[in-house]
Amino acid sequence: MVLGKSVGFLIPFFIAAWFGVNRQTDSFFLVYGLVIFLSSSVAGVVVTIIVPFLAEKRTRKEDIGAFVGNILGVSGILLLMITTVLIIFSDPLFSLLTRFDPATRRLTVSLFIETAPLIILLFWSGLLSGAMNTYKKFALPAFSPAIRAVIIIIFIFFMKAKIGVHAVAIGYIIGEFCRLTFFFIAIRKWRLFRIKISLGIDARLKDFARTALFQLIAMTIGVMNPFIDKIMASWISEGSVSVLHYSHMLYMIPTTILTSGLMVTLLSHWSQRFYKNGPNQLRGDVRKALTVVAFWTVPLTGFLILFHRPIVRLLFSWGHFDPALHTQLEWTWIGYLVGLFPHALVLILANAYITMKNTRRIMQVSLAILVLNIGLNLILMPFFQVAGLALSTSGVTLVSLVCFSIAFSRDLGKIESP
């Protein structure tokens, strides 16, 4: 999974070299942030909740293919309706949220229309990825982002001169469609289950929806924060949205290396051990994971902060990227990096709560963090500009860690052993 996602992180560097930092890149990254907010909030729930849910259903020998097909069908209709409404109201929406000039706003609306299908494609890919993880088929879901990234980069390279930044939007659509196609083919080839698409809302789907509801709210709020940051960055100056996005991608590279593959395997592993051995087993597993991640995160954070300048200038000193923006990008990245350690630990504790199916607690913490993030943004932006948005993110991540740490033992103690 680390390798798969790492290739995906190359895309922003190519965009930076081929397009630089300007109103066009601001428009795309704002649109992409909105699409990721809409799709990942739902897809992120499914890819995590589905693992313990399907593990339980497999134990009961229920029809996995019918259940997955039911989610595919119903979600497709609902997301299509939501996407259509957003497209219709996209112009007044961006007029309200941003301070772009009319030309930039028209480009933003156009890019959103081109990118909107990602909302459905990302959700379906997340669902099938989670289902395959349940069957211990980690390889393709883990490596698929790399396949998608290569397709996107190739398409942008050949089309950038003809259609400009629109090549980025269309490239993402083509790449994600290919990834989803690979999932369907793999499930059929491996004979994991037979997908039976249906549109009915039965008791099984309602049960899943109830279980996922609080996690859905929490994930929606969690991915809302980066989108809110991009909206507020558009208030600062031209190029601020792009600088924030590039620095966030730099931050996500070590985050992914430390936690991405680990989280998927831990969730599957913890779910089986928890339902077999009870809360004491989960408590021990979480402690071990926290210790291991902390051992690697602290020295890595120190190294990246110490060598932040040569790293940024190595990655962003070619193509159309303006060297005058290096200092701004460096300080914004540092703002994110100081939150790397608490972020890694928060991910582990959040997965523990998902294993317990106690998504209410995740929702409660996320709601508090949303309000705090907006408040800190308003306080820090006047002093640190774009870097203040990154520093605010690190601050609220630390608060999240404190909240989860205080509540975890108490919440786990309320669960009876088998």
N, C-alpha and C positions, 0 to 999 in steps of 0.2 A: 504493500500500500504506500509506503514511503516513496519508493521509486516511481510509482504511478502518479502520485500527486506532485512529486518534485518536478517532473517533466512539465506538468501544467503550470508551474510557477515560472516557467521560462516565457510564457506568453506575454506578461506585462513588460518584460525586458525588450522583447521584439517590438511591442507597440511603442515603447519609449524611444527606441532607436528609429523606427520607421515613421512615427508621427510626432514625437516630441511631447511637449506640454503646451496645450492651447485649448481653445474653446471646443474644438472637436473632441478631443480626448476627455475634457470635462463632461461633455454631453454623454459620451458613451459610458464612462465609468459611473455616472449618476444613474443612467438607465439600467446598467448591469447591476448596480446595487439594489435598485427597486425590484428587478426580476429575481435576484437571489433572495431578497427579503420575502417575496411572495412564494417562491418555490421551495426554498430551503427550510422555511418555517414549517411547512407541511412535510416535505420529503425527509427532513432531518428527524421528525417524529417517527415516521414510518420505518426508516432504516434502523432505528434503535428499538422502538417499541415492538416491532415485528419479530425480533429475535427471541425474546423470552415468550412472546405470545405464540409463535409457531412451534417453539420447543414444547410448550405445554400441549398444543394440539396434536403434534406428532406422537406424543406419549399416549394420547387418547385415540390415536389412529383415525383422526378426522381427515376429510378431504381437503388437503392443502391447496390444490389447484383451483378448486371451486372458490375457496375463500380469497385467494390472491386475485383471481379473475373478477370477483365481485368488487374488490377494492379498485381494481383497474377501471372497470366500467363506470362505477358511480363517481369516482374521482375525476375521470375524464370529462364527464358531463358538467360537474360542478366547476372545475377549473376552467373549462371552456366558457361558461357563463361569466365567471369572474373576469377572465381575460378580455372578453368582449366589452363588458361594461367599462373596464379600465381604459381600453383603447378609445372608446367613445368620449370619455371625459379626460383624456390625457392632457389636452391643451390647457384647460382651466386648472387641472391638477398641478402641472409644472409651473404655471403662472403664479399659483398661490404659494408653492413651496420654495421656488428659487428666485434669484434676482438676475437671471440671465436676460440678455437683450433679446428682442423679438427674433432675430435670425438664429441665434443659438437655441432659443426655445423651440423654433420650428424644426431644427435639426434633431433636437432631443425627442420630440414627438415622433418624428420619422424613424429614428433608431429604436424607439420603444415598440412601435408597430412591427418592425423587422425582428426584434428580439423576443417579443411576447410568447411565441410558441415554446420557448425554453421553460416556461412555467409548468407546462404539462409534461414535457420531455424529461425534465429533471426530477419531477415527482415520480414518474413511472420508473425511471432508472434507479432511483433510491429504493423504491419498493422491491424491485427484482433483485437488487444488490443485497438488501437485507434478507430476502428469502433465501438466496444462495448462501449467505453467511450462516444461516440456520443449519444448512446441510454441510457445513464445514468446507464449502467451496470458496475459499478466500482469494484464490489467485486471480481469477478474472475480474471480480469487483475491485480488487486492489490495483490491478494493472490497467484497467480500462481507462482511467483518467489520462494515462500516458498516450494511449491510442487516440483518444479524443484530442489531446493537445497537439499531437503531430499533424492530424488532419486540419486543425484550425490554423496552425502556423503555415502549412503549405498553401492553404486557400488564401490567407491574407497576403502571403508573399506574391502570388501570381495575380491577385486582383486589386491590390492596394493602389496601383497607378491608375486603374480604370474607374474604380468606384469609391476610392478614398476610405474613410473610416467606416463606411457601410460594409466593407469587406470583413471587418472585425465582427460585426453583428451577425452577418450571414454565415461566417465561418463557424461561430459558436453553435448555430442551429444545425449545420451539417455535421459537425463533430459530435454533438449530443445525440443526433438521430442515429448515426453509425454505432455509437456506444450502446444505445437501447436495442438496436437490431442484434448486436452481438449477444446481448443477454438472452433475448428470446431464442436465438439459435442454440446457445449453450444449454439452456434449461431443457430444451427438447432433445439435444444430443445426449446429455447426461441422464435423461429420463428421471429427473428429480420429481417432477409432478406435471400433470397436464393442465394447462391454464384454460379455464372455462369462463369466458367473459360473460358477465350478467349485470343487469341494472337494478335488480331488486334489492331492497333494504330489509334484510332478515334479522333474526335474533343474533346471529354470529357477528354481523357487521355492527349492530348497535352495541354489542358488548365491547367490541374492539374500539368503537368511537368513544364510549364512556371511559375506557382505560386510557385512551390517548388524549382526551380532552385537555386535562391540565398540562400535560407535556406539550400539547400543541400551542396553548397559550404561552407557556414558558419559552418555547423555541421561537415563536413569533416575536416575542419581546426581545429575546436574545439577538436575533438577526436584525431586529429593528434598530438597535443601537448603531451598528455601522452605517446603515442607511441614513439615520438621523445625522450622524457625523458628516456624511457627504452633503446632505442638504445644508447644514450649517457652514460647511466649508465653501459652498457656493456663495455665501454672503460675504466672504473675505475679499477675494480678488481672483482675476482670471488665472487658471492653472492650479488653484488651491485644491480642487477636487482630485485632480490628477496626482498631485504631490502626495496627498493623503492616501490615495489608492496604492501608489507605488511603494510607499513606506510600509503600508499595511501588508502588502505582499511579501516584502522583505521580512517582516515580523512573522508571517505565517510559515515561512520556510523552516526555521528551527522548531516552531510549534508542531508542525507536521512530522518532522523527523523524530521528535521526542514522543509524540502521543498518538499519531494517527493509526498506525497499524496496531499499536498496543491496545487502544480503546476498543476496537472491533473484536479482537480476540478475547480481551478480558470480559466483555459483555456476554459473549457466548459461553465462556468458561465459567464465569461467576453465576450465570443463570442456572446452569445444571447443578453446580455444587450447592447453591443456596437452597434450591427446592428439594435437594436430597438431604443436606446436612443441617440446614437452619441458619439462624442469624450469626451464631458464633463463628461459623465458617466464613461468612462474608466479612465479618469484622477483621479477622486475620488476613484475608485476601486483600482487603483495602489497605491495611497497614503496610503490607509488603509492597504493594504498588506505589504508595505514597513515598516510601523510603527510596525505592529504586529511581523513581522519576526525580525526586529532589536531589539525589546524588549526582545525576547528570545535568540537571537544569541550572543549578547555581554556577558551576564553573563555565558552562556554555554561555550563560548570560554575561558573566564578567568578561569573557573573551570577546564577544561580539561588541560590547560597549567599548572596550579598550581599542579595538581595531575597526570601529565603525566607519571612520573616514576613508581609509584605503579600500574597504569593501565597497562602499557606495561609489567611489570614484572609479573603481575597476568596472563595476556593472553598468554605470550610467555615464560613461565618457565617450560614447560612440554614437554615430548617427545624428539625429536631429535633436537630441536632448540638450537643453541649454545648460552649460556648466555653471551659470550664475545661480542655478537652483540647487546646487549640491548642498550648500550649507543648510538650507531650509529642509531638504530631504533628510539630511543626517540627523538634525535635531528632532524631527518628527519620528524617525525610526527609534531614536533613543527613548522618546516618550513611550513608545510601545514596548520596547525591550524591558523596561523596568517592571513591567507587568507579566513577563514571561513565566517567572516562577509561580506566582499565585494562579495564573491561568492554567498551567499544567495540573496543579493540584485540584483546582475546581472541576476540571474535566473528569478526573478520577472519582471525586465525590458525587458528581452528577450521574455518572454511570452506575454508581452504587445505588442511588435513589431509583434509577430506572429499573435496576435488577429487583428492587423491592416493590416496584410498581407504585411507589409513593411520589407520583409526579406533582401532587399538590404542593409539596415543599419547594420543588424547583420553580413552580409558577409564582409562589409567594416571594421568593428571593428575587426572581427576575423582575417582578413588578416594582419592587423597591429600587432595584438597580436602574431601571429605566428612568425613573424620576430623578435619581441622583446623577445619572449621566448627563441629562439635559442641564441640570443646575450647574454641574462642574464645567460643562462646556461654556456656558454663558459667563462663568467667572474667569476661566483661564484663557479664553479666546482673545480678549483685549490685550492680555500681557504677552502671550506666546504664539498668537495666530494659529496656524495649522498644527504646530507642535502641541498646543494646548489641548486640542481635540484628542490627540494620542495619549497625552498625559492623563486626561480625564478617564479614558478607557482603562488605563492601568490602575487608577485609583479605585474605580468601581469594581474592578476585578478583585482587588485586595479585600474590599468590603464583602464581596460574594464569598470569598474563602473563609472569612471570619464567621459569617452567618451559617454556612454549611458545616463548618467544624463544630460550632456550638450545638447545632441541632442533631448531628448525625447519631451520636451515641444514644441520645434520648429516643429518637425515632426508631432506631434499630431495636432498642430494648422493648418497644411495644409489640414486637412481632414474636409470636409463640414459636418455639422450636417444634420440629416435626415429631 
